[in-house]
Amino acid sequence: MADFDGESLLRVIKKASFFEIFLISFLSLPFVFNAWLGVADKFNFLVRGKIWTLVGVLFAYGFGVYLMFLGNSREKRLQVARDQVVGYLTGKTFSMISYERVRANINSGYSDTFLDSVITAYPETLRRAILKGHKPGIAYLKEELEST
């Protein structure tokens, strides 16, 4: 039998879509309920206690799905912003762009804090830059690597 590799499992989970994770977790829900019913039996819960145990498990499951959805939508938003910035820079053959220009030409709703989080999320592609006039900006690392 092969050794359990937690890192491989985490990579698979990270690559899975929100829907795939939801579907697998939803299909496993009856087994989870059964396991919690076994726990309730060990504590000699009455029927009412078992029902509340299952309600608690269902609430925790729903809350977990909600948190996964929020995390997934934030990650998607970061990916979209990265792709928009990289697409703009490569399309214009620029290597850097100011936050002001990002808001003017890509998306006016991107705050400095959000753009900082995009850079933090994708350090292999983007880095912080200071442009003329000490304006904060984004530099595309692939362009810099290709030119050196």
GIBEL-V283596 format. One record per residue. N is the residue number from 1. RES is the residue in one small letter. PSI is psi in degrees with one decimal (999 if undefined). D_CENTER is the distance of its C-alpha to the mean C-alpha in whole Angstrom. Layout:
BEGIN
[[N RES PSI D_CENTER] [N RES PSI D_CENTER]]
END
This chain:
BEGIN
[[1 m 137.1 33] [2 a 150.1 30] [3 d 147.5 28] [4 f 128.7 25] [5 d 102.9 22] [6 g -35.0 19] [7 e -39.6 17] [8 s -40.7 18] [9 l -43.1 17] [10 l -39.3 13] [11 r -42.3 13] [12 v -43.6 14] [13 i -40.9 12] [14 k -32.2 9] [15 k -19.1 10] [16 a 147.1 11] [17 s 164.6 10] [18 f -43.0 10] [19 f -41.9 14] [20 e -43.3 15] [21 i -42.4 13] [22 f -45.5 15] [23 l -45.7 18] [24 i -43.5 18] [25 s -36.4 18] [26 f -40.6 20] [27 l -27.4 23] [28 s -6.2 23] [29 l -42.4 23] [30 p -36.2 27] [31 f -37.4 27] [32 v -44.2 25] [33 f -44.3 28] [34 n -41.4 31] [35 a -42.2 30] [36 w -31.6 29] [37 l -36.9 33] [38 g -40.5 34] [39 v -44.2 33] [40 a -37.4 35] [41 d -39.9 38] [42 k -29.9 38] [43 f 6.2 38] [44 n 41.3 41] [45 f 145.6 39] [46 l 177.0 41] [47 v -41.4 39] [48 r -42.8 38] [49 g -37.2 36] [50 k -40.3 35] [51 i -44.7 34] [52 w -33.8 32] [53 t -46.3 30] [54 l -37.3 29] [55 v -42.5 28] [56 g -42.7 26] [57 v -42.9 24] [58 l -40.3 23] [59 f -46.2 22] [60 a -39.2 20] [61 y -48.0 19] [62 g -41.9 18] [63 f -41.0 16] [64 g -42.1 14] [65 v -41.2 13] [66 y -45.6 13] [67 l -38.4 10] [68 m -41.8 8] [69 f -44.9 9] [70 l -45.3 8] [71 g -40.3 5] [72 n -41.0 4] [73 s -35.2 7] [74 r -43.9 6] [75 e -42.0 3] [76 k -41.3 7] [77 r -40.5 9] [78 l -42.6 8] [79 q -42.9 9] [80 v -44.7 12] [81 a -43.9 13] [82 r -48.5 13] [83 d -37.0 15] [84 q -43.9 17] [85 v -47.3 18] [86 v -42.4 19] [87 g -42.6 21] [88 y -46.6 23] [89 l -43.5 24] [90 t -35.6 25] [91 g -35.1 27] [92 k 0.4 29] [93 t 40.2 29] [94 f 160.5 28] [95 s -14.7 26] [96 m 157.1 25] [97 i 140.3 25] [98 s 157.8 25] [99 y -37.5 23] [100 e -44.9 26] [101 r -34.5 26] [102 v -47.4 22] [103 r -35.1 23] [104 a -37.3 26] [105 n -15.1 25] [106 i -61.4 22] [107 n 116.4 20] [108 s -14.3 22] [109 g -3.3 20] [110 y 113.5 18] [111 s 166.7 19] [112 d -42.0 19] [113 t -43.0 17] [114 f -44.0 14] [115 l -36.2 16] [116 d -39.9 16] [117 s -30.1 12] [118 v -45.2 12] [119 i -42.8 14] [120 t -37.5 13] [121 a -25.7 10] [122 y 62.6 12] [123 p -16.7 15] [124 e -14.5 17] [125 t -38.4 17] [126 l 153.8 18] [127 r 163.7 19] [128 r 149.0 21] [129 a 152.6 25] [130 i 121.0 28] [131 l 179.9 30] [132 k 141.9 33] [133 g 16.1 34] [134 h 36.2 31] [135 k 136.0 29] [136 p 145.4 25] [137 g -173.7 23] [138 i 135.0 21] [139 a 141.6 22] [140 y 115.8 21] [141 l -31.6 22] [142 k -39.9 23] [143 e -42.4 26] [144 e -40.1 27] [145 l -38.4 27] [146 e -32.5 29] [147 s -16.1 32] [148 t 999 32]]
END
